[in-house]
């Protein structure tokens, strides 16, 4: 019985003819209850709920402040190849790990030069000299004005090392 009287009491206070309908959360009903936030009936918002990264507005800048300089990167890559491979002999077992370490070192040196808004791909090939020809090909979706590539080569009596550095502009 008490439940039905409470329902009729709530419905009578919630809507009065000729007046604007009040909120579902009547202030008289909420008096004894704990307040969850500044707004009655809403849980407080936490920053952990969002979990998304902060997004920034577009700058609409199409040119980098510090443009990629081919000659500086080519000289640095050539110096790294020369210093690491001067005393090396070709070995098929150790060549893959040597290629990986050389490409990581060239990539690190290129990033330290501080060319902004570029992404890099560094590939190092070590091929044994056996009197054969070699053709290296790659395909890219390319922006002719901003993207570029360079190569550096080091040659010994037993092998040839070729480093290809691709710099793709990232808007």
Secondary structure, DSSP 4 states (H G I P E B T S, - for coil): -HHHHHHHHHHHHH--TTSPPPPSS-HHHHTTSPP-SSSTT-PPP-GGGT-PPP--------S-SS---HHHHHHHHHHHHHHHHTT----TTTHHHHHHHHHHHHHHHHHHT--TTEEEEEEEEEEE-SS------------TTT-EEEEEEEE-SSEEEEEEEEEEE--
